[in-house]
Amino acid sequence: MSKKKSNIRVESDLLGERKLPWDVYYGVQTLRAVENFSISHIKVGDFPHFVKALAMVKKACVKANLKLGLIDKKIATAIASACDDVIAGHYNDQFVVDMIQGGAGTSTNMNANEVIANRALEILGHEKGRYDIVNPNNHVNLSQSTNDVYPTAIRLCLILSAPELYEAIAGLGYQCKQRAVDFSDVIKMGRTQLQDAVPITLGQEFEAYYANLKEDLEKLKEVAGSFREINLGATAIGTGINTDPEYSSLAIEELCWIADMHFIKASNLIEATSDMGDFVLLSSLLKRTAIKVSKMCNDLRLMSSGPRAGLNEINLPAMQPGSSIMPGKVNPVIPEVVNQVAYQVIGNDLTVTMAAEAGQLELNVMEPVIVFNILRSMQFLTNALNTLSAKCVAGITANREHCKNMVYNSIGIVTAVNPYLGYQTSTRIAKEALDTGANIIDLIKRDALLTDKQLADILKPENMTQPRRQTLTT
């Protein structure tokens, strides 16, 4: 119950009375959570997909309860309508609980229950806080526990959030593919252990980046499918206490209609209530993507190093002056920031790992920090990949002649003639070139080991960057 006093209302719970601003839709339990958990200052409402998912689950539950005759139709209709308002994004600012919280998500669940109850009261023409008419626990939370609502909502939230990340990965992949086409004829030295190895085309390098991104996109979509298995109806520990035998199936069916996606009931609700394996797998894949993209950024920084005392094979778009003391310096700031995002995602994954391991018995109370870190990783990665795509990869140019000159002046080119001269002769030529600074091609010509025509054939870019039958022209 609540009492109105001027511009405030008074609500009570088992710990006593508290004052709230009259116009807020959350209630006393949310207020206590706000006071208890001033941790990250990042609120549930800062993740609109999470709020939407919570409201979708609440709507599915009330519709199932109505079908079972467990709730008055007028109240159920008002609650469903209130859920629609929340789903539409009208009350995100009322979800004020910190994402990191004790209680296994109970504060988030009650935040949703109170907002929906007070909006339903408005719809019915009553003042906020008249919980004797529409009650957050008795009506909005009917047949539910935080322990099945919260895991279901975060699974739905991750599914709703994923397309933005998919689009970012695909967008970066597209730009890599475009550069692969643009640079298909740019021959350069490939390197292993940062030493000259064998020739490669710049296009082949970008094609490899594209392949990496494509593979990760497919794997992320695959693991996202596992989040369609939910424990709605499990209530406290998976036994389904306080629910009708038909409730779980009905609630899941309603959620399928509301969210317009297919969900299935977990085969073992007790296991599904405590197990965080799917979250660990998703977080690990996010880390994998971050590592791959960070490695790509390391490559871009190396290939663009210089411009005169480095590799200088490619030019990254100049985004800002690079130094407060060195005139004319321009730094690879976009790859650098993406590297830092990758480190954050890697750290987030460790948090998820430890939190998943920390569950005890029939519940993992660390779910809030798990979902917080996964959502942050997805958000950070999405922003970083979009930035890398638009502000870096899309504008990369190649220093074609410089790349070509480095190939033909490199010791590494001796590998291309090794099948025709033999390992011992090739080693002798390479050592002399290293000792004297002479050119490999000049030494081969000096010793008449191959004709000009044979050398020209062997050293064609297309013959050095793909398999070929080892035959010599005469």
ABEGO torsion letter per residue (X at the ends): XBBBBEABBBBBBAAEBBBBBAABABBAAAAAAAAABBAAGBBAAABAAAAAAAAAAAAAAAAAAAAAGABBAAAAAAAAAAAAAAAAGAAAAABABBABBBGGGAAAAAAAAAAAAAAAAAAAGBBBGBAAABBAAAAAABGBBAAAAAAAAAAAAAAAAAAAAAAAAAAAAAAAAAAAAAAAABBBBBBBGGBBBBBBBAAAAAAAAAAAAAAAAAAAAAAAAAAABBABGAEAAGAGBGBBAAAAAAAAAAAAAAAGBBBBBBABAAAAAABAAAAAAAAAAAAAAAAAAAAAAAAAAAAABOAAABAGABBBBBABBABAABBGBBBBAAAAAAAAAAAAAAAAAAAAAAAAAABBEABBAAAAAAAAAAAAAAAAAAAAAAAAAAAAAAABBBBAAAAAAAAAABAAAAAAAAAAAEAAAAAAAAAAAAAAGBBAAAAAAAAGABBAAAAAAAABAAAAABBBBBBBBX
